[in-house]
Amino acid sequence: MRANRTDGSGAEATGPRGRGPERGRDKLATGLLAGALGVFMAVGISACNTNPHAADVPPPSTENQPAANGQTPNTESSSHHKAPPKPGIQLPNTINVFYATTPAFQDLTHHIVLWNATQAYKAGYVAAYQPAEAGTPDLKRYWTGTGYQQAHAWAQNWIDHKQQPVGFAVLSKVVVENLTPEQATVGFCQDLSGVVRGNVLTHTPGKELQPKNSLGDRVEYSMVPTGVKGQWQVNGESIAHASALCPPPSEKHHH
């Protein structure tokens, strides 16, 4: 599955993460996250000086877990910390990924698939932060086949154009579906209005990846198990740009 998108220079390319340039054995699992996108606002371009990382989804335990209902929103990753304001972009460690709402896991397999999808999303951003080559161990671990080619191409375009995605992405409306022992599909909305192009050489911000108050992208991962217990990989990604399924947040953002 492929979708046109822009690379780090703004030219059209194929790869993950939308307009920037990134078997389980149980029943169908649906309806993880619902509602509005997260409550965040970047203060200028000064971001917390943390390594690129995905929204916190705790690693799966070895036993089935009951569905978690009534969870409070997870407004930032646990490793995210505040730092004194600094001028310009603090490259290269200024990308964060958030969930709009803490996910509720329906069962162990559902949890495992979502956790691997989250790690794949994270791996794409980390790969874009490499000095020369996007083929990181995690990119190879969580992506395969056509999916790997898409993720690698997206990250490599950022590297080749001396740019990095800076800021924060917000994921919402996550759904794990079509869950069988051989295949799974994970869909979600991504809001990239908090992400800009950072120039690696000048440490200055560039254009936002998504206009403010615009529709977000609907991303869909096709995933397959590796044969190793608990390990799934993304073997294809499709993106519907400016999807009606992904309206802009209605709440005023704050950090």
C-alpha positions as CSV (number, residue, x, y, z in Angstrom):
1,M,0.0,0.0,0.0
2,R,1.4,3.4,-1.0
3,A,0.4,7.0,-0.7
4,N,2.0,10.1,-2.1
5,R,3.5,12.5,0.4
6,T,6.2,15.1,0.7
7,D,9.7,14.4,1.8
8,G,12.0,16.5,3.9
9,S,12.5,19.0,1.1
10,G,8.8,19.4,0.3
11,A,9.0,17.2,-2.8
12,E,6.6,14.4,-3.4
13,A,7.8,11.0,-2.2
14,T,6.6,7.7,-0.8
15,G,7.0,6.8,2.8
16,P,5.4,7.0,6.2
17,R,4.0,9.9,8.2
18,G,1.9,11.9,5.8
19,R,2.3,15.4,4.6
20,G,5.8,16.0,6.2
21,P,8.5,15.5,3.7
22,E,7.1,10.1,8.8
23,R,-2.3,-12.5,14.5
24,G,-3.1,-12.5,17.0
25,R,-5.5,-15.2,17.9
26,D,-8.4,-13.3,19.3
27,K,-11.5,-11.7,18.0
28,L,-11.7,-8.5,16.0
29,A,-10.7,-5.6,18.3
30,T,-12.1,-2.2,17.7
31,G,-12.6,1.2,19.2
32,L,-9.4,2.1,21.1
33,L,-9.4,5.8,21.1
34,A,-12.2,8.2,20.4
35,G,-12.7,11.9,20.3
36,A,-10.6,15.0,20.2
37,L,-6.9,15.3,19.6
38,G,-4.6,16.1,22.5
39,V,-4.2,19.2,24.6
40,F,-0.8,20.5,23.7
41,M,0.9,23.6,22.4
42,A,4.5,24.2,21.5
43,V,6.0,27.3,23.1
44,G,7.8,28.9,20.2
45,I,10.1,26.2,18.8
46,S,11.8,25.3,22.1
47,A,11.1,21.6,22.7
48,C,12.1,19.3,25.5
49,N,15.5,18.0,24.7
50,T,14.5,14.3,24.6
51,N,15.3,11.6,22.2
52,P,12.7,10.9,19.5
53,H,10.1,8.6,21.0
54,A,6.5,7.4,20.6
55,A,3.5,7.8,22.8
56,D,3.9,5.7,25.9
57,V,2.2,2.4,25.4
58,P,3.4,0.0,28.2
59,P,5.0,-3.2,26.9
60,P,2.6,-6.1,27.0
61,S,2.7,-8.4,30.0
62,T,2.7,-12.1,29.7
63,E,-0.9,-12.5,30.8
64,N,-4.2,-11.3,29.4
65,Q,-5.4,-8.0,30.7
66,P,-9.0,-6.9,31.2
67,A,-10.1,-3.9,29.2
68,A,-9.2,-0.6,30.8
69,N,-12.1,1.7,30.9
70,G,-12.4,5.3,32.0
71,Q,-8.7,6.0,31.7
72,T,-7.6,9.6,32.0
73,P,-5.9,11.3,29.1
74,N,-2.2,10.7,28.7
75,T,-1.0,14.2,27.8
76,E,2.7,13.5,27.5
77,S,5.1,10.6,27.5
78,S,6.6,9.7,30.9
79,S,10.1,10.4,29.8
80,H,9.2,13.9,28.6
81,H,10.6,16.6,30.9
82,K,10.6,20.4,30.9
83,A,13.8,22.3,30.2
84,P,14.6,26.0,30.4
85,P,13.6,27.9,27.3
86,K,16.3,28.1,24.7
87,P,16.4,30.1,21.5
88,G,16.0,28.3,18.2
89,I,15.7,24.5,17.7
90,Q,17.6,22.2,20.0
91,L,18.6,19.6,17.4
92,P,18.7,16.7,17.0
93,N,16.5,15.7,19.9
94,T,13.3,17.6,19.6
95,I,10.5,15.3,18.4
96,N,7.8,13.8,20.6
97,V,4.7,11.7,19.9
98,F,1.6,11.8,22.0
99,Y,-1.6,9.9,22.3
100,A,-4.7,12.1,22.6
101,T,-6.2,9.6,25.1
102,T,-4.7,6.7,27.0
103,P,-5.6,3.5,25.1
104,A,-7.7,0.8,26.7
105,F,-6.5,-2.7,25.9
106,Q,-9.1,-5.3,25.1
107,D,-6.9,-8.4,25.5
108,L,-3.2,-9.5,25.3
109,T,-3.0,-9.9,21.5
110,H,-4.7,-6.5,21.0
111,H,-2.1,-5.0,23.3
112,I,0.8,-6.7,21.6
113,V,-0.3,-5.5,18.1
114,L,-0.8,-1.9,19.2
115,W,2.5,-1.8,21.1
116,N,4.4,-3.0,18.0
117,A,2.6,-0.4,15.8
118,T,3.6,2.3,18.2
119,Q,7.2,1.2,18.1
120,A,7.1,1.2,14.3
121,Y,5.9,4.8,14.3
122,K,8.6,5.7,16.7
123,A,11.3,3.9,14.7
124,G,10.4,6.0,11.6
125,Y,11.1,9.3,13.4
126,V,14.3,8.0,15.0
127,A,15.5,6.9,11.6
128,A,15.0,10.4,10.3
129,Y,17.4,11.7,12.9
130,Q,20.4,9.5,11.8
131,P,23.4,11.4,10.3
132,A,23.6,9.5,7.1
133,E,21.7,6.2,6.8
134,A,18.0,5.6,7.8
135,G,18.3,1.8,8.1
136,T,18.4,1.6,11.9
137,P,18.1,-1.7,13.7
138,D,14.6,-0.7,15.0
139,L,13.4,0.3,11.5
140,K,14.4,-3.2,10.4
141,R,12.8,-4.8,13.4
142,Y,9.4,-3.1,13.2
143,W,9.1,-2.7,9.4
144,T,9.3,-5.3,6.6
145,G,8.8,-5.6,2.8
146,T,7.0,-2.8,1.2
147,G,6.4,-1.1,4.5
148,Y,10.2,-1.0,5.2
149,Q,10.8,0.5,1.8
150,Q,8.2,3.2,2.5
151,A,9.6,4.0,6.0
152,H,13.2,4.0,4.9
153,A,12.5,6.3,1.9
154,W,10.6,8.8,4.1
155,A,13.4,8.9,6.7
156,Q,16.2,9.0,4.2
157,N,14.6,12.0,2.4
158,W,14.9,14.0,5.7
159,I,18.5,13.0,6.1
160,D,19.5,13.7,2.5
161,H,18.0,17.2,2.7
162,K,19.6,18.0,6.1
163,Q,16.3,18.4,7.8
164,Q,14.6,16.9,10.8
165,P,11.0,16.8,11.9
166,V,10.8,19.0,15.0
167,G,8.0,19.4,17.5
168,F,5.2,16.9,18.4
169,A,2.8,14.7,16.6
170,V,-0.6,13.7,18.2
171,L,-2.2,10.4,17.5
172,S,-5.9,9.8,18.0
173,K,-8.8,7.4,17.1
174,V,-6.6,4.4,17.1
175,V,-8.4,1.2,16.0
176,V,-7.0,-2.4,15.9
177,E,-9.0,-4.3,13.4
178,N,-8.9,-7.4,11.1
179,L,-7.0,-9.2,13.8
180,T,-6.2,-12.8,12.9
181,P,-3.2,-15.1,13.5
182,E,-1.8,-14.1,10.2
183,Q,-2.6,-10.4,9.8
184,A,-3.7,-7.2,11.5
185,T,-4.6,-3.7,10.6
186,V,-4.0,-0.7,12.8
187,G,-5.6,2.7,11.8
188,F,-5.2,6.1,13.5
189,C,-5.3,9.8,12.9
190,Q,-2.1,11.9,13.0
191,D,-2.1,15.6,13.7
192,L,1.2,17.1,12.4
193,S,0.3,20.7,13.0
194,G,2.8,20.8,15.8
195,V,5.7,19.5,13.7
196,V,8.0,21.8,11.6
197,R,11.0,21.2,9.4
198,G,14.2,21.8,11.3
199,N,17.3,22.7,9.4
200,V,20.2,20.6,10.7
201,L,22.8,23.1,9.6
202,T,21.3,26.3,10.8
203,H,19.1,25.0,13.6
204,T,16.2,27.1,12.4
205,P,12.6,26.2,12.0
206,G,10.9,25.8,8.6
207,K,7.4,25.2,7.4
208,E,4.8,23.3,9.4
209,L,4.0,19.8,8.1
210,Q,0.2,20.5,8.5
211,P,-1.6,23.8,8.5
212,K,-3.1,24.8,11.8
213,N,-6.8,23.8,12.3
214,S,-6.8,21.6,9.2
215,L,-7.9,18.0,8.8
216,G,-5.3,15.4,9.8
217,D,-4.2,12.3,8.0
218,R,-5.7,8.9,8.4
219,V,-2.9,6.3,8.5
220,E,-3.3,2.6,8.2
221,Y,-0.7,0.0,9.0
222,S,-0.9,-3.5,7.6
223,M,0.9,-5.8,10.0
224,V,2.2,-9.4,10.1
225,P,3.7,-11.6,12.8
226,T,7.4,-12.4,12.6
227,G,7.1,-15.9,14.2
228,V,8.9,-14.6,17.3
229,K,6.5,-14.4,20.2
230,G,5.1,-10.9,20.7
231,Q,6.8,-9.5,17.5
232,W,4.8,-7.9,14.7
233,Q,6.0,-5.8,11.7
234,V,4.4,-3.3,9.5
235,N,4.5,-4.6,5.9
236,G,2.5,-1.8,4.3
237,E,1.3,1.7,5.0
238,S,-1.4,3.8,3.4
239,I,-2.3,7.4,4.1
240,A,-5.5,9.4,3.4
241,H,-4.5,13.0,3.5
242,A,-6.8,15.6,5.1
243,S,-9.3,12.9,6.0
244,A,-12.8,13.8,7.2
245,L,-12.2,11.1,9.8
246,C,-9.5,13.3,11.4
247,P,-10.9,16.8,12.2
248,P,-8.8,19.4,13.9
249,P,-8.9,19.6,17.7
250,S,-11.8,21.6,19.1
251,E,-10.2,22.3,22.4
252,K,-7.7,25.0,23.0
253,H,-4.2,23.5,23.2
254,H,-2.0,24.0,26.2
255,H,1.4,22.5,27.2
